[in-house]
Amino acid sequence: MEERRFVPVHVSLVDALKGPLVSRELNIFTDDLPDGIDLVNLVHIGLIPAVVGFRTELLLRYDGMFEHQDKWRVVFSPNDEQLLKRLLGREKGELKREVEGVRYDLVDALRVAHVQLSSLRPPTQTTLQICFAFLRDGTPSVEWKASTIAHLVRERDRIILENEVIRAGNLFGHWKFLWWKIGQPLLPIPDVPAKDEWLETHHEEVEKIVQDNFVPVLQSLWRAEFAEGNQSKQLRLSGYKLDAIGQTKIGSGSLSEIVKDRRERLTSLTFLGD
């Protein structure tokens, strides 16, 4: 069994600051959503499920010589001002309404979560996606999926489709449309492992990291995004018991000023493990 150890981690929030039309790495499909989630209307985005989505991908893996950090890239959904203000706008946020409730700095919490994830030594291009929501009765719901081979599956599917174009070009191609495919040999189809061995080995550990480290961050972001303002009115009309889950007070001031002041620090984060 490989020894578990902490490694230096870099977490990039650059993509989290992009507009909703720029950042498309996070796709939330119906099958990913918990049951009983209502839709809300955001003016600049449209009709969306009342869910906070999170995706992180390991771009580079620490090797001690050429790479000095595990480098993770993070994307959030929805890309909305209330969520971003909660993420970036204040140092501390309450996850509980009680005076003595536990308080979290969301950025530091993300750092710690990624350190825990990196300690499992996932391969490069490992992805973790989480969908979090409170249901109408205030019950939290979490759906997550992780993969170390999804990029291999996508590449295999891409080549299979390209081979279909080549076959069509060889059989029925017209020089005006498919001339660049006519006469080309079929591309070799890459092998894809039958199972995700890393995930099978570490599934329980990933589950614990999701619940203990990532979910508290997503809880706070959900409250900021959906338990205040127009979204809260829409959800109350749908029967959501928002008082049962409390509300998060998000930071004050304009988002542009907050991002301008904190962008450099918050988009280049390094956390050294114990």
KOLVO-663153 format. One line per field, with one value per residue (C-alpha): x negated, y negated, z negated. Coordinates in steps of 0.02 Angstrom, whole numbers, always signed. Layout:
u = [X/...]
v = [Y/...]
w = [Z/...]
! end
This chain:
u = [+0/-70/-116/+1/-91/-53/-123/-131/+30/+72/+257/+305/+466/+440/+579/+696/+682/+728/+899/+1033/+1007/+819/+806/+890/+786/+923/+1074/+1214/+1329/+1498/+1426/+1303/+1438/+1517/+1705/+1823/+1720/+1816/+1765/+1731/+1711/+1552/+1565/+1395/+1391/+1569/+1662/+1546/+1567/+1544/+1380/+1200/+1082/+896/+763/+577/+446/+266/+164/-11/-73/-213/-371/-496/-611/-519/-352/-356/-169/-12/+82/+272/+392/+563/+728/+891/+1070/+1170/+1047/+1147/+1103/+1180/+1082/+918/+941/+966/+812/+698/+779/+744/+616/+737/+909/+1030/+1097/+1203/+1318/+1263/+1142/+1019/+1041/+890/+821/+731/+620/+681/+519/+415/+544/+522/+334/+348/+473/+353/+208/+312/+355/+175/+118/+204/+81/+207/+136/+131/+299/+397/+562/+685/+857/+982/+1162/+1232/+1405/+1525/+1692/+1861/+1864/+1688/+1602/+1430/+1399/+1232/+1191/+1010/+911/+725/+622/+442/+488/+624/+498/+448/+630/+656/+502/+557/+732/+657/+550/+696/+797/+651/+632/+816/+782/+632/+737/+872/+741/+669/+840/+947/+832/+851/+693/+780/+821/+719/+567/+449/+516/+517/+384/+324/+293/+400/+326/+276/+401/+314/+338/+443/+433/+587/+600/+536/+416/+366/+547/+591/+443/+480/+669/+704/+565/+627/+803/+738/+640/+794/+906/+782/+687/+781/+962/+943/+880/+1023/+1149/+1095/+1095/+1270/+1336/+1258/+1325/+1499/+1552/+1549/+1620/+1728/+1678/+1740/+1909/+1925/+1877/+1994/+2138/+2087/+2100/+1918/+1897/+1749/+1763/+1722/+1550/+1508/+1437/+1262/+1217/+1106/+974/+1016/+950/+947/+885/+767/+678/+668/+597/+475/+409/+396/+370/+181/+181/+332/+289/+118/+140/+10/+39/-101/-47/-101]
v = [+0/-169/-278/-424/-590/-773/-868/-1054/-1105/-1251/-1291/-1405/-1505/-1596/-1499/-1537/-1721/-1699/-1744/-1610/-1610/-1586/-1451/-1295/-1160/-1117/-1033/-983/-856/-798/-631/-721/-811/-753/-723/-865/-1013/-1165/-1287/-1471/-1612/-1717/-1871/-1857/-1666/-1604/-1458/-1349/-1215/-1274/-1180/-1233/-1138/-1118/-1039/-1023/-946/-897/-980/-938/-817/-849/-749/-843/-886/-963/-997/-1071/-1068/-975/-1102/-1097/-1204/-1245/-1293/-1339/-1347/-1455/-1591/-1724/-1880/-1819/-1657/-1742/-1877/-1744/-1651/-1802/-1943/-1910/-1815/-1721/-1648/-1562/-1390/-1388/-1520/-1492/-1616/-1477/-1398/-1341/-1474/-1440/-1540/-1466/-1490/-1409/-1271/-1237/-1230/-1102/-998/-988/-943/-798/-746/-758/-649/-504/-529/-538/-535/-688/-738/-666/-758/-777/-851/-885/-944/-1010/-1073/-1092/-1009/-1089/-1024/-1088/-919/-933/-825/-784/-697/-675/-584/-568/-493/-466/-396/-515/-606/-440/-398/-569/-546/-372/-435/-579/-462/-344/-490/-548/-373/-378/-539/-456/-305/-420/-516/-357/-290/-441/-591/-740/-841/-1003/-942/-790/-796/-810/-645/-547/-414/-436/-280/-253/-318/-192/-183/-205/-80/-133/-38/+66/-8/-157/-71/-227/-271/-93/-91/-260/-276/-279/-404/-518/-506/-562/-708/-763/-758/-829/-956/-1007/-1000/-1136/-1255/-1213/-1230/-1408/-1451/-1377/-1484/-1640/-1605/-1537/-1587/-1775/-1900/-1854/-1672/-1653/-1726/-1603/-1455/-1506/-1510/-1333/-1276/-1282/-1297/-1416/-1459/-1279/-1294/-1473/-1610/-1669/-1852/-1887/-2022/-2203/-2316/-2297/-2133/-2223/-2308/-2145/-2048/-2187/-2191/-2003/-1929/-1914/-1830/-1717/-1652/-1590/-1488/-1377/-1269/-1163/-1005/-955]
w = [+0/+51/-96/-118/-133/-115/+34/+79/+166/+281/+305/+449/+437/+601/+688/+544/+588/+771/+837/+861/+1050/+1035/+904/+974/+892/+768/+846/+729/+809/+747/+694/+579/+480/+318/+323/+277/+337/+399/+535/+505/+629/+629/+739/+826/+834/+853/+775/+671/+537/+357/+345/+315/+428/+402/+512/+484/+598/+561/+698/+639/+508/+385/+419/+311/+456/+603/+521/+348/+316/+358/+465/+459/+560/+486/+568/+480/+540/+549/+596/+506/+406/+243/+247/+294/+164/+31/+92/+105/+10/-172/-272/-384/-356/-472/-431/-588/-660/-840/-916/-951/-780/-681/-565/-402/-287/-122/-28/-165/-177/+9/-14/-154/-54/+93/-20/-85/+93/+152/+7/+98/+243/+387/+564/+674/+751/+606/+589/+445/+470/+330/+336/+172/+126/-18/+17/-21/-199/-235/-213/-132/+21/+101/+264/+317/+449/+477/+616/+668/+840/+902/+1013/+1092/+1127/+1209/+1318/+1371/+1415/+1513/+1618/+1649/+1718/+1824/+1896/+1945/+2042/+2127/+2176/+2245/+2342/+2417/+2468/+2508/+2492/+2606/+2635/+2589/+2414/+2361/+2474/+2325/+2258/+2420/+2428/+2249/+2143/+1990/+1828/+1694/+1552/+1384/+1245/+1096/+931/+895/+720/+624/+506/+409/+373/+324/+204/+125/+142/-45/-76/+63/-9/-179/-103/-6/-160/-286/-181/-24/-80/-215/-80/+37/-105/-135/+51/+73/-69/+4/+178/+144/-33/-2/+121/+270/+264/+86/+134/+277/+167/+26/+151/+200/+20/-35/-223/-216/-400/-439/-362/-413/-304/-266/-271/-123/-111/-80/+58/+246/+319/+438/+293/+196/+343/+388/+210/+188/+361/+353/+184/+210/+382/+334/+177/+99/-53/-125/-213/-386]
! end
